[in-house]
């Protein structure tokens, strides 16, 4: 074995020595391709010291891979030295070898080379496509400048067409037409303009046989193409054309931010050691006591849940789930901190600016928590979302700031939010009880709404009242706690006799819960401490006539396991409304469902 180890070290040193010569001469032995694999498959059973010495040799071989990377389409191509490149060689490691490249990939490649001070192999030929954003002509020089965008980025790519009179199709080119272009990427011959800040353009010359320009024109009928690129439309107008508004840069920025928030939410809960649990969209339960969206039954009257099953109890409606809370509680009893993000469905009024029949919810359940702990977690998530958008998606922020010059400052304001329990302070988040909210509503002027002059204790907060509370606190985020038990779901833990956040003793029948109000989305989150005592929960369910097989599973958990816990839900769409300063849920949802 000792002789074998010595041989390996000599062999490795020999490879290091001949590598420069083999690359320069275009020669590379085929056995080099599988060198690492050969050593990985070895199974050593000798003593540890011999193994350690041998591993040093293997690690030396592995170090070769740090300096050499293989770019290929199949294993056979590894035999060509052209497929070996250094990790810093920008002109070889790029997406431009594909048949077609997106504008985003092209810009990222050029910026990567520029930032790393790597020599770029320009000019080079690429194939790309995009919708025409703007056209400029210089007839005296027979030049066309065409800005295109393919949706992969907000940045445009400028196409420079030389000898444009040879491309007859250009005479009828319009904004919104679709172009396939094959041309040469080269450094800009001039200074960057406000329209295109890139240092490179795509050049197309009729004399070059590799250069091609294919145009797909859209219909002249505006009804068939109602959203033209590079034109500003109102949100109300774009709502009429959900299938076309993705071509609008403002809406694309909002959807881009929505996607970014969803990515951050996953990172956030992973960093907090939560386990993601998927919950079903079909359920027999209705724990929120709201009007559910019930699936229609066949014409013979048989409910859908009986189809294909003879043992299922008949005449139990199957609902589209309004929440995954109960399923998450099941998981919480075994996994601890759990969360989900997914669609929810409700048959509530959906012709308002804040409601939809289908929307997305972020929900979480966690053991041994408090109201203060959950509110802190939500405010940390809100602050993190704003920070993530500012740091990772400056292009979206700057573009939306063109339409609302307060947008960027508003995100910076969200980053600064903090948690203080004194509702008289100047903190960004205000924490008040339901009792205090009632007093504020009765002490402040409701304006033209005469019927809203007196607000009685025990009523739900309406949208106008939520708006008044936000106005009272200068449109900062508010957390309202301890709502009356009579207007809350059965699973919330009572707070009778407990101490409020302001130090007073709670003598009324309230529960340990909270709602969070924020600008634009209003109620964006809600949560509570769950009732974990079996007898108390069973009594409340009997009083409200809540029952069924699935509810029995829910309550029986309390018999077997003692686990004080709480949970919350955040309206994902309303969170996006907050992060984009949009007041209509239809403006932040790709395909709003509001008429079911």
Buried (B, 14 or more C-beta within 10 A) or exposed (E): EEEEBEEBBEEBEEBEEBBEEBBEEEEBEEEBEEBBEEBEEEEEEEEEEBBEBBEEBBEBBBEBEEEBBEBEEEEEEBEEBEBBBEEEBBBBBBBBEEEBBBBBBBBBBBEBBEEEEBEBEEBEBBBBBBBBBBBEBEEEEEBBBBBBBBBBBBBBBBBBBBBBEEBEEBEEBEBBBBBBBBBBBBEBEEEEEEEBEBEBBBBBBBEBEEBBBEBEEBEEEEEEBBBBBBEEBEBEEBBEBBEBBBBBBBBBBBBBBBEBBBEBBEEBBEEBEBBEBEBEEEBBBBBBEEEBBBEEBEEEEEBBBBEEEEEEEEEBBBBBBBBBBBBBBBBBBEBBBBBBBBBBBBBBEBEEBBBBBBBBBBBBBBBEBEBBEBBBBBBBBBBBBBBBBBEBBEEBBEBBBEEEEEBBEBBEEBBEBEBEBEBEEEBBBBBBBBBBBBBBBEEEEBEEEEEBEEBEEBEEBEEEBBBBBBEBBEBBBBBBBBBBBEEBBBBBBBBEEEEBBBEEEBEEEBBBBBBBBBBBBBBBBBBBBBBBEBEEBBEBBEEEEBEEEBBEEBBEBBEEEEBBBBBBBBBBBBBBBBBBBBBBBBBBBEEBBBEE
